Amino acid sequence: MARRSVLSIRIVEGRNLPAKDITGSSDPYCIVKIDNEAIVRTATVWKTLSPFWGEEYEVQLHPTFHSISIYVMDEDALSRDDVIGKVCITRTMLAEHPKGYSGWVSLSEVDPDEEVQGEIHLRVELLEGGQRLRCTVLEARDLAKKDRNGASDPFVCVSYNGKTQESTVVKKSCYPRWNEAFEFELPDPPAEKLCVEVWDWDLVSKNDFLGKVVVSVQGLRAAGHQEGWFRLHPDTAKAREERRRGSLGSLQLQVRLRDETVLPSHCYQPLVQLLCQEVKAGHQAGGVHLVTLLDETTTAECRQDVAVNLVKLFLGQGLVKEFLDLLFELELAKPCEPNTLFRSNSLASKSMESFLKVTGMQYLHVVLGPTISRVFEEKKYVELDPSKVEIKDVGCSGLHRVQTESEVIEQGRQLLQSYLRELLDTIGKSAPTCPPVIRAAFRQLFQRVGERFPQHQHTQFVAVTSFLCLRFFSPAIMTPKLFHLRETHADARTSRTLLLLAKAVQMVGNMEPAAGRAKEEWLAPLQPALQHGASQMRAFIIQLVGTEEEEKGGEGWPCAPRTAVVKEGLLFVHKTRGKGPLLASTSKKLHFCLTSEALSFSKSPGAERCGSIALANIRAAEKVEEKSFGSCHVMQVVYVDDAGQQETAYLQCKCVNELNQWLSALRKVCGNNPQLLHAYHPGVFRGDKWSCCHQKDRTGPGCGRTRHSITLQDWSDPLQPDVEAQRLFQHLHGLQQPLREKYWQLMEEGGPQNGPRGCGEGPLLPIELRRLFEALQDLERCHRQLPPALLELQT
């Protein structure tokens, strides 16, 4: 049984941001923090006060997280980046919107006294028969960093009944240990509250507030004593000036929190087996299929999520080809025209689109990567629309003259044609390297459409390109950042070139370039290239949907499946005291490759492997304090060597996104290790002590909590059948009455021979629907039997 909290966040755009540069503009980007820990950074949008990001992230969190904050920053190449403002959304606010929140949120100023994080370990007790109060301040962890060295100098002020006592100052630590006790006399009647404040000591300027805890003495009288970790809170009692809200601009956000309790696998077997049997049975003429009912009762806003869940579930069951084939058959059984086939957002269309993203992202990168990189690097001006042409001054034979509109369009045509030719050549040669499961799905689609429209052979090709070109290639060309083809968004010029290239690929995918030209006459100069491209695409599809015998015997397929690469890239290795294969290497920068078996490294990509760490030996993958190596992008991999000795490798990434991607990948593949650590040291052992908590025992227990459960979700994540089954249960559980009503509606539309609805529901429903409701009721019973602490987390 597992508890999960999954946060989906889409940062759409900003508007009316204040100007931070002398040019009267800003270079905004966003940092997303969960409980003040940076999780992801959006790309910078240059020179604008109304940026568009459109970036979407899904993060698995620890169920006890408190808030999510989005900071809007202005990037500055010469000095520190400026903070424009922030949006803070608490867990309570998210719980009030179980279906998610979508809308504009005003930015507020960042108040240093509210930038509080971490916890403090206290023991509070009554002495001498309740005549004295003792507060023992033991330690704190994960305090805010207030000094330029990436740490703080914390001390504690304990106040009760108008008297205050202070602890010693612990220098340069966000994980201080005090073990100091403070005693107070209890008046009659006793004061109600004991206040513990944590401060950062400064020699020159005023001390910085790090957070506070208020303990109820009245509640203490009943228990006698209280000990534990207390979350630090901002000081809301202090008077504050009226915030600048609204004048800092606003963000358009889409945020949704899903609290899930995933039951043991056997609980989901009746539901999973029923769905698998329905897929294996296929389409039965004269009846109403369960998948049809699901399609008809799922709202448009939920259809994408349901499609992803179904695709991943059937991928795990080895039935994804059969599932997609059933969807194709059911879709083609509806009244439809050849020229509008699969153009709606039906469950079939959404499922095929999700299937391509789950199984084909690596293939997409191989096909589109070179051309996209060329467009970004060349930054050429491409325009075919006369109403948007910019006339530029160019040099010609030493003399300056104005370039004519026709010259600009001709130059743009040649460039766009070059990009399109390169891309189509790559696509044309890619059939042997396309994943077999994708080829099999398109082969089924090609055959089904041919059977449905035997007089329109052209429709078979359009059915394939409607998914491959219109729903896969073209969106990735227009927004390569969202498909991880680039790390940054395109500037205005490059974005326009990509839009024109995507439009050209769409027209090639329509297999009738003249139809697109009729809508936009200025595309006429591209017509010969589009016609040639349509011929290339037709030849590619014939090869793509070739018979299984041709596929197995085709060139380019490895004889045996290779171990899948989860993540790879160059990382900087920090040397420390200790042993292990990484510390013995003479190179500071190594190429790391994470597979489902080991984390290996070599001097360069493709070079001989220098060494590896078996995944079974990894105990933790965590961030390292900025002060340890002067960078906030360092991670540590704690592992056990062949001799059973615990070692730590410190690896530096180039940015916060790469850092969290590596951490997520490592945590996912090591998530089932039985000996994962519950605590770790965020610092490094130098000299005779840890830099984080100043412990002198190198093998002593860690001072910070590990974060195994915090991961970024990705299309390439390992399949989790129980998670997908749980999400399908949650969706179907709320559809039981709509499923009944839709069944009767479809049966009545089928004709009077189906009979009236009748008064009873059970006996007249088909056995498949009755079995579905029974499986849902059994799962509901399992959830009701959970302990109360788990029930509270379910939405």
C-alpha positions in Angstrom: 0.0 0.0 0.0 1.4 3.4 -1.0 0.3 7.0 -0.3 0.9 9.4 -3.1 0.3 13.1 -3.7 0.7 14.1 -7.3 0.7 17.8 -8.3 0.0 18.8 -11.9 1.0 22.4 -12.6 0.8 24.3 -15.9 2.3 27.8 -16.0 0.6 29.3 -19.0 1.6 32.9 -19.3 2.1 36.2 -17.4 0.8 39.7 -18.0 1.5 43.3 -16.9 4.8 42.4 -15.3 6.9 45.4 -14.1 9.9 46.5 -16.2 13.2 45.6 -14.5 15.7 46.5 -17.2 16.8 49.9 -18.5 15.2 49.0 -21.8 11.8 49.2 -20.2 11.3 45.4 -20.4 12.1 42.3 -18.5 13.5 38.8 -19.1 11.1 36.7 -17.0 11.3 33.1 -15.9 9.6 31.1 -13.1 11.0 29.0 -10.3 8.6 26.4 -8.8 9.3 25.6 -5.1 7.6 22.9 -3.0 8.0 23.9 0.7 10.8 26.3 -0.3 12.7 23.6 -2.2 13.3 24.5 -5.9 11.8 21.7 -8.1 11.8 23.2 -11.6 12.7 26.3 -13.6 10.9 27.5 -16.7 12.7 28.8 -19.7 13.4 32.6 -19.9 11.3 34.6 -22.2 13.3 37.6 -23.4 12.4 41.2 -23.6 8.7 41.1 -22.7 6.2 42.1 -20.0 3.6 39.5 -21.1 5.6 36.2 -21.4 4.1 33.0 -22.6 5.5 29.7 -21.2 2.9 27.0 -21.7 5.1 24.6 -19.6 3.5 21.8 -17.8 5.0 19.7 -15.0 3.8 16.8 -12.8 5.5 16.2 -9.5 5.1 13.4 -7.1 5.3 14.8 -3.5 5.4 13.6 0.0 1.8 13.5 1.3 2.7 15.9 4.1 3.8 18.8 1.9 2.4 22.3 2.9 2.6 24.7 0.0 3.7 25.4 -3.5 5.3 28.8 -4.4 5.9 30.1 -7.9 8.5 32.9 -8.1 8.7 35.1 -11.1 12.3 36.3 -11.7 14.0 38.7 -14.1 17.2 37.2 -15.5 20.2 39.4 -15.4 23.5 38.5 -17.1 25.7 40.9 -15.0 24.2 40.8 -11.5 21.8 38.8 -9.3 18.5 38.0 -10.9 15.7 40.3 -9.6 12.6 38.9 -7.9 9.4 40.3 -9.5 6.9 38.6 -7.3 5.4 35.3 -6.2 2.3 33.2 -6.0 1.8 30.9 -2.9 -0.8 28.1 -3.0 -1.3 26.1 0.2 -2.3 22.5 0.4 -5.6 23.6 2.0 -6.4 25.8 -1.0 -5.7 23.0 -3.4 -8.0 20.7 -1.3 -10.8 23.2 -1.8 -10.6 22.6 -5.6 -10.5 18.7 -6.0 -10.9 19.1 -9.8 -8.1 21.6 -10.0 -7.8 25.4 -10.1 -7.4 27.3 -13.4 -7.2 31.1 -13.8 -5.3 34.3 -13.2 -3.5 34.9 -9.9 -2.0 38.3 -8.9 1.7 38.3 -7.9 2.5 39.6 -4.4 5.7 41.0 -3.0 8.2 38.7 -1.4 8.5 39.4 2.3 11.8 38.1 3.8 10.1 37.4 7.1 7.7 35.0 5.3 10.4 33.1 3.5 10.4 30.6 6.3 11.2 26.9 6.1 12.4 23.9 8.2 11.5 22.3 11.5 12.8 22.5 15.1 13.0 19.6 17.6 11.6 20.6 21.0 10.9 19.0 24.3 8.5 20.9 26.6 7.6 19.7 30.1 6.2 20.7 33.4 8.4 20.4 36.5 8.0 20.5 40.3 4.3 19.6 40.2 3.5 22.0 37.5 5.3 25.0 39.1 8.0 25.4 36.5 8.1 25.1 32.7 11.2 23.7 30.9 11.7 24.0 27.1 14.7 22.0 25.7 15.8 23.1 22.3 17.5 20.1 20.7 18.1 20.8 17.0 16.7 22.2 13.8 16.8 21.1 10.2 16.5 22.6 6.7 16.5 26.2 7.9 16.4 29.1 5.4 19.7 30.3 4.0 20.1 34.0 4.9 23.8 34.6 4.4 25.8 35.0 1.2 27.8 31.9 2.0 24.7 29.7 1.5 24.0 29.1 5.2 22.8 30.9 8.3 24.1 31.5 11.9 21.0 30.4 13.8 20.1 31.0 17.5 16.9 30.6 19.4 14.8 33.0 21.5 12.5 31.3 23.9 9.8 33.6 25.4 7.2 33.0 28.1 5.2 35.4 30.3 7.2 38.4 29.2 10.6 36.9 29.7 13.0 35.9 27.0 16.1 33.6 27.0 18.5 33.0 24.1 20.6 30.1 23.0 24.1 30.1 21.7 24.8 30.9 18.0 25.7 28.0 15.8 27.8 29.4 13.0 27.3 28.5 9.3 24.7 25.8 9.6 21.2 25.2 8.5 21.1 22.0 10.6 22.1 23.3 14.0 22.3 21.3 17.2 21.9 23.1 20.5 20.7 20.7 23.2 20.0 23.6 25.5 17.3 23.8 28.2 15.4 27.0 29.3 13.2 27.1 32.4 10.5 29.5 33.5 8.3 29.9 36.5 4.6 29.4 35.9 2.5 32.2 37.2 -1.0 31.7 38.6 -3.0 31.6 36.4 -0.3 30.5 33.8 0.3 32.3 30.6 -1.2 30.4 27.7 1.6 30.4 25.1 5.3 29.6 24.9 7.0 31.1 21.9 10.1 29.8 20.3 11.7 31.9 17.6 14.7 31.1 15.4 16.9 33.9 14.2 20.0 34.3 11.9 22.7 36.3 13.8 24.4 39.1 11.8 27.4 41.0 13.0 26.7 44.3 11.0 23.0 44.4 10.0 19.9 43.4 11.9 19.2 39.7 12.6 17.1 37.8 10.1 13.9 36.0 11.1 13.9 32.2 10.4 10.6 31.2 11.9 8.7 30.6 15.1 6.7 27.9 16.9 4.0 28.6 19.5 3.2 25.9 22.1 0.0 25.8 24.1 0.7 25.5 27.8 -2.9 24.7 28.5 -2.6 21.6 26.4 0.7 20.8 28.0 -1.0 20.6 31.5 -3.1 17.7 30.3 -0.3 15.7 28.8 2.5 16.7 31.2 5.1 16.9 28.4 5.4 17.2 24.7 8.3 16.3 22.3 8.7 16.3 18.6 9.5 18.1 15.4 7.6 21.3 14.9 7.2 23.1 11.6 8.5 26.7 11.7 5.9 29.4 10.7 6.1 33.0 9.6 5.4 35.7 12.2 2.0 36.9 11.1 1.5 39.0 14.2 3.9 41.7 13.1 2.4 44.8 11.5 3.1 44.9 7.8 2.7 47.6 5.2 0.0 47.2 2.6 1.3 44.8 0.0 1.7 45.7 -3.6 -0.7 43.3 -5.1 -1.9 43.5 -8.7 0.7 46.2 -9.6 3.3 43.4 -10.0 1.3 41.6 -12.7 -0.3 38.2 -12.7 0.1 34.6 -13.8 -2.3 32.3 -15.5 -2.0 28.9 -13.8 -3.6 25.5 -14.0 -3.0 23.5 -10.8 -4.4 20.2 -9.6 -3.5 18.0 -6.6 -4.4 14.3 -6.6 -4.1 12.5 -3.3 -4.0 8.8 -4.0 -3.8 5.7 -1.8 -2.6 2.8 -4.0 -3.8 -0.6 -2.7 -1.9 -3.9 -3.1 -2.0 -5.3 -6.6 -4.4 -8.1 -5.8 -7.2 -5.6 -5.0 -7.2 -4.3 -8.6 -7.1 -7.7 -10.3 -10.9 -8.1 -10.8 -11.1 -4.6 -12.4 -7.9 -5.1 -14.5 -9.0 -8.6 -15.6 -12.4 -7.4 -16.6 -10.9 -4.6 -18.8 -8.5 -7.0 -20.4 -11.3 -9.5 -21.2 -13.3 -6.7 -22.8 -10.3 -5.8 -25.0 -9.6 -9.4 -25.9 -13.3 -10.0 -26.8 -13.2 -7.2 -29.3 -16.2 -5.5 -30.9 -19.4 -7.5 -30.9 -22.0 -6.5 -33.4 -25.4 -5.6 -31.9 -24.2 -4.9 -28.4 -22.9 -1.8 -26.5 -19.2 -2.2 -25.6 -17.9 -1.1 -22.3 -15.3 1.1 -24.0 -18.0 2.9 -25.9 -19.8 3.7 -22.7 -16.5 4.9 -21.2 -15.9 7.2 -24.2 -19.5 8.6 -24.2 -19.5 9.3 -20.5 -16.0 10.8 -20.0 -16.0 14.6 -20.3 -13.6 16.3 -22.7 -11.5 17.7 -19.8 -10.9 14.2 -18.4 -10.5 12.3 -21.6 -6.7 13.0 -22.0 -6.0 11.7 -18.4 -8.2 8.6 -18.9 -6.5 7.9 -22.3 -3.1 8.0 -20.7 -4.2 5.7 -17.8 -5.7 3.1 -20.2 -2.7 3.2 -22.6 -0.2 2.6 -19.7 -2.4 0.0 -18.1 -2.6 -2.1 -21.3 1.0 -1.5 -22.1 1.8 -3.2 -18.8 -0.6 -6.0 -19.6 0.8 -6.5 -23.1 -2.5 -5.6 -24.7 -2.0 -2.1 -26.0 -2.2 -3.2 -29.7 -5.5 -5.0 -29.1 -6.8 -2.0 -27.1 -6.0 0.5 -29.9 -7.4 -1.9 -32.5 -10.6 -2.0 -30.6 -10.8 1.7 -30.4 -10.2 2.0 -34.2 -12.9 -0.5 -34.9 -15.4 1.2 -32.6 -14.6 4.6 -34.0 -14.9 3.4 -37.6 -18.3 1.8 -36.8 -19.7 5.3 -36.2 -21.1 7.4 -39.1 -18.1 9.2 -40.4 -16.6 10.8 -43.5 -13.2 9.9 -44.9 -12.0 13.5 -44.8 -12.8 14.0 -41.1 -11.6 10.6 -39.8 -9.9 10.8 -36.3 -10.0 14.6 -36.3 -12.2 14.8 -33.2 -10.9 14.5 -29.6 -12.5 11.1 -29.0 -11.1 8.5 -26.7 -9.6 6.8 -29.8 -7.8 9.9 -30.9 -6.6 10.8 -27.4 -5.4 7.3 -26.7 -3.4 7.1 -29.9 -1.9 10.5 -29.2 -0.9 9.4 -25.7 0.4 6.1 -27.0 2.8 7.9 -29.3 4.1 10.1 -26.5 4.6 7.2 -24.1 6.3 4.9 -26.6 7.8 7.2 -29.2 9.6 10.1 -27.6 13.0 8.7 -28.3 12.1 8.1 -31.9 10.7 11.7 -32.1 14.0 13.1 -30.9 16.0 11.1 -33.4 13.8 12.2 -36.3 13.2 15.9 -35.4 16.3 16.7 -33.4 18.8 17.5 -36.1 16.5 19.8 -38.1 15.2 21.6 -34.9 18.8 22.2 -33.8 19.7 23.6 -37.2 16.8 26.0 -37.1 17.8 27.2 -33.7 21.4 27.6 -34.5 21.0 29.4 -37.9 18.4 31.9 -36.7 17.5 32.7 -40.3 14.7 35.0 -41.3 11.9 33.0 -43.0 8.6 34.5 -44.1 6.2 33.7 -47.0 3.3 35.9 -46.0 3.5 39.2 -47.8 1.6 41.0 -45.0 4.3 40.0 -42.5 7.4 40.5 -44.5 10.1 42.7 -43.0 12.2 44.6 -45.6 15.8 44.7 -44.5 18.9 46.5 -45.6 21.5 44.2 -47.0 24.9 44.6 -48.5 25.3 43.9 -52.2 28.7 44.3 -54.0 29.8 46.8 -51.4 26.7 48.9 -51.9 23.8 49.0 -49.6 20.3 48.6 -51.0 16.9 47.7 -49.8 15.9 44.0 -50.3 12.7 43.7 -52.2 9.6 41.8 -50.8 9.9 39.2 -53.5 13.6 38.6 -52.6 12.7 38.2 -49.0 10.0 35.7 -49.8 12.2 33.8 -52.3 15.0 33.6 -49.7 12.4 32.3 -47.1 11.1 29.8 -49.5 14.5 28.3 -50.2 15.3 28.1 -46.5 12.0 26.6 -45.5 12.2 24.1 -48.4 15.7 23.2 -47.2 14.5 22.5 -43.7 11.5 20.6 -45.0 13.6 18.5 -47.4 16.0 17.6 -44.6 13.2 16.6 -42.2 11.3 14.5 -44.8 14.5 12.7 -45.8 15.1 11.8 -42.2 11.4 10.7 -41.7 11.6 8.7 -44.9 14.6 6.7 -43.7 13.3 6.2 -40.1 10.8 3.4 -40.6 13.3 0.6 -39.6 14.1 2.5 -36.4 10.5 3.2 -35.4 9.6 1.2 -32.3 7.9 -2.1 -33.4 4.8 -1.5 -31.2 4.2 1.8 -33.0 4.6 0.2 -36.4 2.2 -2.6 -35.4 -0.4 0.0 -34.2 -0.2 1.9 -37.5 -0.4 -1.3 -39.5 -3.7 -2.2 -37.7 -5.0 1.3 -38.3 -4.1 1.2 -42.0 -5.9 -2.1 -42.4 -9.0 -1.1 -40.5 -9.5 2.1 -42.5 -8.9 0.2 -45.7 -11.6 -2.3 -44.8 -14.0 0.6 -43.8 -13.4 2.7 -47.0 -12.3 0.3 -49.7 -13.1 2.9 -52.4 -10.9 5.5 -50.8 -7.4 4.1 -50.5 -6.1 7.6 -50.0 -7.9 7.7 -46.6 -5.6 4.9 -45.3 -2.6 7.2 -45.6 -4.4 10.2 -44.2 -5.5 8.2 -41.1 -1.8 7.4 -40.3 -0.6 11.0 -40.9 -3.5 12.5 -38.9 -1.7 11.0 -35.9 1.9 11.0 -36.9 2.1 14.4 -38.5 -0.8 16.4 -37.0 -0.7 15.1 -33.4 2.9 14.1 -33.0 5.5 15.7 -35.3 3.8 19.2 -35.9 3.2 20.0 -32.2 6.8 19.1 -31.3 8.1 21.3 -34.2 6.0 24.3 -33.0 7.0 23.9 -29.3 10.2 21.9 -29.1 10.8 22.9 -25.4 7.6 21.1 -24.3 8.8 17.9 -26.0 12.3 18.2 -24.4 13.9 18.8 -27.9 15.3 22.1 -26.6 16.1 23.5 -23.2 14.8 27.0 -24.0 11.9 28.5 -25.9 12.5 29.9 -29.3 12.8 33.6 -29.9 10.2 35.4 -32.1 12.1 34.8 -35.4 12.9 31.1 -34.7 9.3 30.6 -33.5 7.9 31.9 -36.8 10.2 29.6 -38.8 9.1 26.6 -36.7 5.5 27.5 -37.1 5.9 27.7 -40.9 7.8 24.4 -40.9 5.0 22.7 -38.7 2.4 24.1 -41.1 4.3 22.6 -44.1 4.5 19.2 -42.3 0.7 19.4 -41.7 0.0 20.1 -45.3 2.3 17.2 -46.3 0.4 15.0 -43.8 -3.0 16.0 -45.4 -1.6 14.3 -48.6 -3.4 17.1 -50.6 -1.2 20.2 -50.5 -3.5 22.1 -52.8 -6.2 22.1 -50.1 -4.0 24.0 -47.7 -2.9 26.4 -50.4 -6.5 27.3 -51.1 -6.8 28.7 -47.6 -3.5 30.6 -47.6 -2.6 31.7 -51.1 0.9 32.9 -50.1 1.9 29.2 -49.6 1.8 28.7 -53.4 5.6 29.1 -53.8 6.0 26.0 -51.6 3.6 23.9 -53.7 6.2 21.8 -55.6 8.1 20.9 -52.4 4.8 20.0 -50.7 3.8 17.7 -53.6 7.1 16.0 -53.5 6.9 15.7 -49.7 3.4 14.0 -50.0 5.0 11.4 -52.3 7.8 10.9 -49.8 5.3 10.5 -47.0 3.3 8.0 -48.9 6.4 5.9 -49.6 7.3 6.1 -45.9 3.9 5.0 -44.7 4.0 2.0 -47.1 7.3 1.0 -45.5 6.1 1.8 -42.0 3.0 -0.5 -42.2 4.9 -3.3 -44.0 4.1 -6.8 -43.0 5.4 -8.3 -39.7 7.8 -10.5 -41.7 9.3 -7.5 -43.4 9.6 -5.7 -40.0 11.4 -8.6 -38.4 13.8 -9.0 -41.3 14.4 -5.3 -41.8 17.7 -3.7 -41.3 18.3 -1.6 -38.3 16.8 -3.9 -35.6 19.2 -5.2 -33.0 19.4 -9.0 -32.6 18.7 -8.8 -28.9 17.1 -6.0 -26.8 19.5 -3.7 -25.1 19.2 -2.5 -21.6 17.1 0.6 -21.7 18.9 3.9 -21.0 16.9 5.9 -18.4 19.1 9.0 -18.5 22.6 9.9 -19.6 24.8 13.0 -19.8 28.0 14.7 -18.6 28.4 15.5 -14.9 31.2 17.2 -13.0 32.7 15.0 -10.2 33.7 16.7 -7.0 36.6 14.9 -5.2 36.3 14.3 -1.4 37.9 12.1 1.1 36.9 8.5 0.6 37.2 5.5 -1.6 35.2 4.1 -4.5 35.4 3.9 -8.3 34.5 7.5 -8.9 37.0 9.0 -6.6 39.8 6.9 -8.2 39.1 8.5 -11.6 41.5 11.2 -12.8 38.8 13.0 -14.8 36.7 15.7 -13.3 33.9 15.5 -15.9 32.5 12.1 -16.8 29.7 10.8 -19.0 27.2 9.0 -16.8 24.6 6.5 -18.0 21.7 5.3 -15.9 20.0 2.1 -16.9 17.6 -0.3 -15.1 20.6 -2.1 -13.8 23.4 0.3 -12.9 24.8 3.9 -12.9 27.9 3.6 -15.0 30.4 6.2 -16.2 33.0 6.7 -18.8 35.4 9.5 -20.0 33.1 10.4 -23.0 30.0 9.2 -24.7 30.6 5.8 -26.4 34.0 5.4 -24.7 34.9 2.3 -22.6 33.2 2.2 -19.3 35.4 3.2 -16.3 33.2 1.8 -13.6 29.6 1.5 -12.3 27.4 1.4 -9.2 24.8 -1.3 -9.1 21.3 0.1 -8.5 20.8 -2.4 -5.7 23.7 -0.8 -3.8 22.3 2.8 -3.9 21.0 4.0 -0.6 20.0 7.6 -1.4 20.0 10.3 -4.1 19.8 13.8 -2.6 20.7 17.5 -3.0 23.9 19.0 -1.5 24.0 22.3 0.4 25.2 25.2 -1.8 28.0 26.1 0.6 29.6 22.7 0.3 30.9 23.3 -3.2 29.8 26.8 -4.0 26.9 25.5 -6.2 23.3 24.8 -5.6 23.2 22.2 -8.5 25.2 19.4 -6.8 23.7 16.0 -5.9 25.0 13.2 -3.9 24.6 9.5 -4.6 25.0 7.4 -1.4 25.9 3.8 -2.1 27.6 0.8 -0.7 30.8 -0.5 -2.3 31.9 -4.1 -2.9 33.4 -4.2 0.6 30.2 -3.1 2.2 31.5 0.3 3.0 29.2 3.3 2.6 30.5 5.9 0.2 29.2 9.1 -1.4 29.7 10.5 -4.9 29.1 14.2 -5.4 28.0 15.1 -8.9 27.4 18.6 -10.2 24.7 19.4 -12.8 24.5 22.5 -15.0 21.1 23.8 -13.8 18.2 23.1 -11.3 16.2 21.3 -14.0 19.0 18.8 -14.8 19.6 18.3 -11.1 16.0 17.4 -10.4 15.8 15.2 -13.5 18.8 13.2 -12.4 17.4 12.9 -8.9 14.0 11.9 -10.1 15.5 9.2 -12.5 17.7 7.8 -9.7 14.8 7.7 -7.2 12.5 6.0 -9.5 14.8 3.2 -10.5 16.0 2.7 -6.9 12.6 3.2 -5.3 12.2 -0.5 -4.3 15.6 -0.9 -2.7 15.0 -2.4 0.8 17.8 -0.5 2.5 17.1 3.1 1.5 18.2 5.6 4.0 15.7 7.7 6.0 18.2 10.4 6.9 21.3 11.8 5.2 23.9 14.6 5.5 23.2 17.5 3.1 26.8 18.8 3.6 30.2 17.2 3.1 32.6 15.7 5.7 35.7 18.0 5.7 38.5 18.1 8.2 37.0 16.5 11.3 33.3 17.3 10.9 30.2 17.5 8.7 29.7 20.9 7.2 25.9 20.7 7.7 25.4 19.8 11.4 29.1 19.9 12.6 28.9 16.3 13.8 32.4 14.8 14.2 31.3 11.2 13.6 31.7 10.5 9.9 29.4 7.5 10.1 26.9 9.2 12.4 23.2 9.4 11.5 22.1 12.0 9.0 20.7 15.4 10.0 18.3 15.8 7.1 15.3 13.8 5.9 15.7 11.9 2.6 13.1 12.8 -0.1 12.8 9.5 -2.0 9.1 10.2 -2.8 9.7 13.6 -4.5 10.1 13.0 -8.3 9.3 14.7 -11.5 6.9 12.7 -13.6 7.8 12.1 -17.3 6.5 10.2 -20.4 9.4 7.8 -20.1 8.7 6.8 -16.5 8.5 3.1 -15.7 5.0 1.6 -15.9 3.1 1.5 -12.6 0.0 -0.7 -13.3 -1.4 -0.3 -9.8 -1.3 3.5 -10.0 -3.1 3.4 -13.4 -5.7 1.0 -12.0 -6.3 3.2 -9.0 -6.8 6.3 -11.2 -9.2 4.4 -13.5 -11.1 3.2 -10.4 -11.4 6.8 -9.2 -12.7 7.9 -12.6 -15.1 5.0 -13.0 -16.4 5.2 -9.5 -17.9 8.6 -10.2 -19.4 7.4 -13.5 -21.6 4.5 -12.3 -25.0 6.3 -12.8 -23.9 8.0 -16.1 -22.8 4.6 -17.4 -26.2 3.1 -16.6 -28.1 6.0 -18.2 -25.8 6.0 -21.3 -26.3 2.3 -21.7 -30.1 2.6 -21.8 -29.9 5.6 -24.1 -27.8 3.6 -26.6 -30.0 0.6 -26.4 -33.1 2.6 -27.0 -31.5 4.3 -29.9 -30.8 0.8 -31.3 -34.5 0.1 -31.9 -37.6 -1.2 -30.1 -36.3 -4.8 -30.3 -34.0 -4.0 -27.4 -36.9 -3.6 -25.1 -37.9 -0.9 -22.6 -35.7 0.2 -19.8 -38.0 -1.3 -17.1 -38.2 -0.4 -13.5 -35.3 -2.5 -12.2 -31.7 -1.8 -13.0 -29.7 -4.9 -12.0 -31.3 -7.8 -14.0 -31.5 -5.8 -17.2 -27.9 -4.6 -17.3 -25.4 -6.6 -19.3 -23.2 -8.9 -17.4 -20.0 -6.9 -18.2 -21.5 -3.7 -16.7 -22.7 -5.7 -13.6 -19.2 -7.2 -13.1 -17.7 -3.7 -13.5 -20.0 -2.3 -10.8 -19.1 -5.2 -8.5 -15.4 -4.7 -9.0 -15.8 -1.0 -8.2 -17.8 -1.7 -5.1 -15.1 -4.2 -3.9 -12.4 -1.5 -4.3 -14.6 1.0 -2.5 -14.9 -1.4 0.4 -11.1 -1.8 0.5 -10.6 1.9 0.6 -13.2 2.3 3.4 -11.3 -0.2 5.5 -8.1 1.9 5.4 -6.8 3.5 8.7 -8.2 7.0 9.3 -4.9 8.6 8.6 -4.9 7.3 5.0 -8.6 8.1 4.5 -8.0 11.8 5.2 -5.6 11.9 2.2 -8.1 10.8 -0.4 -10.0 13.4 -2.3 
